[in-house]
Amino acid sequence: MEYTINEWQKELRRRFGPYIEDYRFVCPKCGRVNTGREFCDAGAKPDDIAQCCIGRFVPDQGCNWAAFGLFGTLGKGDIVVMPDGKRRMVFAMDKA
């Protein structure tokens, strides 16, 4: 699905509430559902949750896939259109 940044943020709040710790994204490579809480606990940047699997930050958890890599989201993610018109690949939101 393709969203503007405002639409994407609105959908995140609708599904998960106002706190990034409650957001959940699905890694397109390993299928793991990653949570905002895990990323906060690992000391990762909040923006990482939508583009990286937790394995990039926590050994033995998930994999090290990133949406900004060569193969993006393997066709399993979303596109967020930024205010400057650039399109950013992100992991799909978990079903809430």
Secondary structure by P-SEA (a helix, b strand, c coil): ccccaaaaaaaaaaccccccccbbbbcccccccccaaaaaaaccccccccccccccccccccccccccccccccccbbbbbccccbbbbbcccccc
